Amino acid sequence: TFDQELAQFQITNFEDLGVAVEIGQIEQIEKNADGSLKVTKVDGHVDEFDCVLVAIGRSANVTSLNLKNTDVQFTKTGHIKTDEYENTTASGVHAVGDVNGKIALTPVAI
C-alpha cells in the first residue's frame, strides 16, 4: 500500500544518511544525565540514542459514532466499508478519510 511504500522509502533515506532505524513498540523513554535517551521496548530490549523519532500508526476512531445499531458495515481491519463513491452500506451515509481505510491522508477527509 501507499503507506508501506512511503515508510520504506523514508527508512531507506534515513539509513542512507547514517541514521539507525529501529522498529518496535516502545514501553518507556528516559532521559539520561548526559542528555542521551534510554529506550525500553515492550519486548525488554534496551538501547540508548542521541535522538528518538516516534512515528505511530493510527486507527479509525469510529467507536464514538455509535454505529452498531445502524446498517453500516465494517471491514476486517475495523474501517467503515465503502464503495468507490464513499457510500457506506447504510443508505444516505458516506465515509471519507481515515475511517474508511482507503487513503489515510488529512486532505481526503476535509
Buried (B, 14 or more C-beta within 10 A) or exposed (E): EEEEEEBEEEEEEEEEEEEEEEEEEEEEEEEEEEEBBBBBBEEEEEEEBEEBEEEEEEBBEBEEBEBEEEEBEBEEEEBBBBEEEBBBBBEEBEBBBBBBBBBBEEEEEE
